[in-house]
Amino acid sequence: MSTAYIPFKTGANEKWNLTIDCLEMPAPNAWTDLYVYKGYWNEGTSYKCVSEDLYPIVSQIESSDYRVKANSTFTETFGESTPQSYTLFFIFPPSGLGTFHIKLNQVE
């Protein structure tokens, strides 16, 4: 399986809305699992990694309990009263990668 990731940070008392629109998947019933790490992780290459890269933090990665399928949208708000760091991991199916549109907008 292939894994890609998006690290991002929020400031104190900031709320950020992350929206991921899945435009296309390689197979009709394919999906991508999403996982969240509460920390800034950028140990891969070009925002891609292999499972061995994640061993040091694997116990701290949480499932978002969400599967992104074609023509679906994932939305979650991130941020707290103190500065935070997050990394969102995409676990792609063996059938290949999907096409996504990702937006991170500050909530007022």
Backbone bond lengths (Angstrom), bond angles and torsions (degrees), N, CA, C in turn:
res aa  C-N    CA-C-N  psi(-1)  N-CA   C-N-CA  omega(-1)  CA-C   N-CA-C  phi
1 M - - - 1.444 - - 1.513 110.37 -
2 S 1.294 115.55 148.98 1.460 122.29 177.51 1.519 109.38 -97.51
3 T 1.324 115.55 147.60 1.463 121.14 178.70 1.523 109.00 -131.74
4 A 1.332 115.65 132.65 1.462 122.07 173.38 1.522 107.13 -124.44
5 Y 1.323 116.36 162.60 1.463 118.47 -177.37 1.521 111.14 -148.55
6 I 1.338 113.84 158.60 1.460 122.27 176.97 1.525 107.72 -131.70
7 P 1.342 118.54 109.17 1.464 119.98 173.90 1.527 110.00 -90.15
8 F 1.335 116.94 143.56 1.462 120.38 176.35 1.523 109.68 -155.39
9 K 1.332 115.25 161.76 1.461 122.20 -178.31 1.525 109.75 -126.79
10 T 1.336 115.28 152.77 1.456 121.67 173.72 1.528 108.33 -124.26
11 G 1.315 116.83 150.33 1.456 121.42 177.57 1.521 110.98 -87.56
12 A 1.314 116.39 172.22 1.467 121.88 178.02 1.521 110.30 -60.09
13 N 1.317 115.53 134.48 1.465 123.34 179.06 1.527 113.57 58.55
14 E 1.315 117.02 24.04 1.462 121.35 174.71 1.523 109.18 -103.75
15 K 1.302 116.07 142.92 1.458 122.71 173.55 1.522 107.24 -119.04
16 W 1.321 116.27 131.87 1.450 122.00 179.59 1.524 109.18 -124.86
17 N 1.309 115.29 133.34 1.454 121.63 179.82 1.531 108.46 -100.01
18 L 1.332 116.14 119.51 1.455 122.52 177.68 1.523 108.38 -100.20
19 T 1.320 116.72 125.27 1.461 122.17 178.62 1.519 108.71 -124.18
20 I 1.330 116.04 128.89 1.457 121.91 177.54 1.518 107.73 -122.74
21 D 1.320 116.23 114.22 1.463 121.95 175.38 1.521 107.98 -99.18
22 C 1.317 116.12 125.68 1.460 120.62 176.97 1.526 107.35 -92.05
23 L 1.301 116.38 112.95 1.458 121.61 -176.69 1.524 112.44 -88.23
24 E 1.346 115.68 -31.38 1.459 118.59 -176.21 1.528 109.60 -159.12
25 M 1.328 116.29 143.95 1.465 122.74 173.58 1.524 107.93 -123.01
26 P 1.342 117.76 154.87 1.461 120.33 -175.00 1.529 114.51 -69.88
27 A 1.315 117.44 -21.54 1.467 121.26 -180.00 1.528 107.65 -136.07
28 P 1.323 118.78 152.75 1.467 121.54 -175.10 1.529 115.09 -55.00
29 N 1.303 119.06 -38.95 1.469 121.41 -177.21 1.522 113.06 -106.79
30 A 1.318 117.96 15.20 1.463 121.63 -178.63 1.524 110.50 -75.31
31 W 1.331 115.95 156.61 1.456 121.40 176.26 1.518 108.96 -147.86
32 T 1.324 114.88 165.95 1.457 123.05 176.38 1.513 107.79 -120.07
33 D 1.327 117.10 127.63 1.460 121.86 176.84 1.523 109.08 -84.24
34 L 1.331 116.27 142.41 1.461 122.22 178.69 1.528 109.82 -112.47
35 Y 1.337 116.05 135.89 1.456 122.59 177.67 1.514 108.82 -131.34
36 V 1.341 116.98 148.37 1.458 122.18 -177.28 1.528 109.69 -120.76
37 Y 1.317 115.15 133.15 1.454 122.89 172.94 1.519 106.40 -114.18
38 K 1.331 117.31 124.74 1.463 120.92 178.63 1.515 108.34 -84.74
39 G 1.313 114.19 80.84 1.452 124.00 -179.14 1.519 108.33 170.69
40 Y 1.310 116.28 162.93 1.463 121.02 179.94 1.518 107.77 -94.32
41 W 1.318 116.68 114.37 1.463 122.05 -178.86 1.514 108.43 -122.42
42 N 1.331 116.52 125.64 1.466 121.02 177.81 1.523 108.87 -145.80
43 E 1.325 115.45 58.29 1.458 121.12 -176.13 1.528 112.32 -102.14
44 G 1.311 117.34 5.84 1.459 121.04 179.38 1.516 110.85 -94.11
45 T 1.316 115.12 -162.99 1.453 121.97 178.95 1.519 108.41 -125.03
46 S 1.318 117.57 123.01 1.474 122.80 179.70 1.525 111.38 54.81
47 Y 1.321 115.85 39.47 1.472 124.03 177.99 1.527 112.72 62.19
48 K 1.322 116.31 29.39 1.465 123.17 173.34 1.523 107.56 -127.53
49 C 1.334 115.90 150.97 1.455 119.06 178.61 1.522 109.75 -152.12
50 V 1.321 115.16 171.99 1.465 122.05 174.92 1.521 107.42 -116.38
51 S 1.306 116.42 162.93 1.464 120.54 -174.40 1.532 112.81 -56.31
52 E 1.327 118.05 -35.53 1.466 120.60 -179.79 1.526 111.86 -60.38
53 D 1.340 116.95 -31.29 1.468 120.83 179.32 1.525 111.60 -63.89
54 L 1.332 116.27 -29.07 1.462 121.24 -173.69 1.527 114.45 -90.68
55 Y 1.318 118.74 -6.04 1.468 120.73 -176.96 1.527 113.81 -52.31
56 P 1.345 120.68 -41.57 1.474 119.64 -178.92 1.537 114.14 -63.71
57 I 1.343 118.43 -23.47 1.465 120.00 -177.26 1.528 112.93 -118.63
58 V 1.312 118.18 4.83 1.468 120.74 -171.85 1.532 113.08 -57.15
59 S 1.321 118.47 -33.64 1.468 120.38 -179.65 1.530 112.37 -71.66
60 Q 1.329 117.35 -14.62 1.461 121.87 -179.04 1.529 112.82 -101.65
61 I 1.312 117.72 -1.96 1.465 121.84 179.69 1.527 107.97 -87.85
62 E 1.337 115.80 129.08 1.464 121.37 -177.08 1.527 110.61 -111.50
63 S 1.307 115.88 142.88 1.457 120.43 175.18 1.517 108.95 -71.89
64 S 1.324 116.19 139.35 1.463 119.71 174.51 1.525 109.77 -83.72
65 D 1.343 116.42 -4.64 1.474 122.35 -176.39 1.522 110.69 56.51
66 Y 1.322 115.78 33.15 1.452 119.80 -179.40 1.517 109.12 -134.36
67 R 1.304 115.98 134.53 1.451 122.35 174.78 1.522 107.85 -113.78
68 V 1.306 116.09 125.87 1.453 120.75 179.35 1.523 107.87 -89.86
69 K 1.316 115.74 120.66 1.459 122.20 176.73 1.520 108.24 -112.39
70 A 1.331 116.19 168.51 1.457 120.31 177.81 1.521 109.96 -56.40
71 N 1.320 115.36 141.20 1.463 123.20 179.61 1.528 112.81 61.00
72 S 1.340 116.94 33.25 1.460 120.74 176.05 1.521 109.22 -125.91
73 T 1.335 115.25 164.44 1.459 121.28 -177.74 1.521 110.23 -131.56
74 F 1.324 116.18 134.12 1.460 123.06 172.61 1.524 106.86 -106.41
75 T 1.328 117.23 131.23 1.462 121.79 177.29 1.520 108.93 -135.91
76 E 1.313 115.98 132.70 1.460 120.74 175.14 1.518 108.35 -150.10
77 T 1.331 116.63 147.61 1.457 122.22 178.57 1.525 108.74 -103.10
78 F 1.325 115.84 133.80 1.458 122.83 -179.05 1.520 109.57 -120.78
79 G 1.324 116.56 151.41 1.453 122.25 176.25 1.515 111.50 128.79
80 E 1.333 114.75 150.89 1.466 122.08 -178.87 1.521 109.22 -144.19
81 S 1.316 117.25 -169.59 1.464 121.18 -178.92 1.528 112.45 -74.10
82 T 1.322 117.02 -15.76 1.461 121.54 177.41 1.534 108.78 -118.25
83 P 1.335 118.49 158.59 1.470 119.79 177.69 1.537 110.23 -57.68
84 Q 1.326 116.00 140.69 1.462 121.66 -178.30 1.524 110.09 -132.81
85 S 1.322 114.78 157.47 1.458 121.86 174.18 1.522 107.63 -127.45
86 Y 1.317 116.03 143.80 1.461 121.93 -179.47 1.527 109.28 -140.85
87 T 1.315 115.61 154.25 1.455 121.59 170.85 1.517 107.01 -136.13
88 L 1.312 116.40 124.98 1.456 122.37 178.67 1.527 107.71 -101.35
89 F 1.336 116.67 125.92 1.463 122.26 -179.88 1.519 110.39 -105.57
90 F 1.316 116.33 136.18 1.462 124.20 174.73 1.521 107.51 -106.81
91 I 1.313 117.57 120.69 1.464 121.70 176.01 1.522 106.41 -103.51
92 F 1.321 116.39 110.08 1.460 121.46 -175.30 1.526 111.43 -87.12
93 P 1.325 116.72 149.64 1.463 120.77 178.90 1.532 111.05 -71.77
94 P 1.334 116.99 160.41 1.466 120.43 178.84 1.533 113.36 -60.15
95 S 1.324 116.91 -20.10 1.469 120.01 -177.64 1.526 113.23 -74.87
96 G 1.334 118.21 -10.61 1.456 120.32 176.43 1.515 113.43 131.27
97 L 1.323 115.25 -177.70 1.460 122.61 -177.06 1.521 111.27 -88.50
98 G 1.312 116.08 156.20 1.456 121.89 174.98 1.514 110.32 -101.40
99 T 1.327 115.51 -177.42 1.457 122.55 175.85 1.525 107.67 -117.12
100 F 1.338 116.55 126.86 1.455 121.80 -173.72 1.524 111.23 -128.91
101 H 1.306 115.92 152.07 1.456 122.96 169.82 1.528 105.64 -117.94
102 I 1.333 117.14 119.05 1.469 122.07 -173.45 1.523 109.57 -116.17
103 K 1.346 116.03 129.44 1.462 121.83 179.71 1.527 108.90 -128.58
104 L 1.329 116.14 138.36 1.451 122.98 174.04 1.520 106.41 -126.26
105 N 1.337 115.98 109.09 1.461 121.67 -176.84 1.516 110.48 -121.34
106 Q 1.336 116.02 138.27 1.451 120.34 176.98 1.524 109.88 -73.03
107 V 1.344 114.86 134.53 1.462 121.79 178.28 1.507 107.03 -90.64
108 E 1.317 117.22 134.20 1.467 120.27 -178.02 1.498 112.22 -91.86
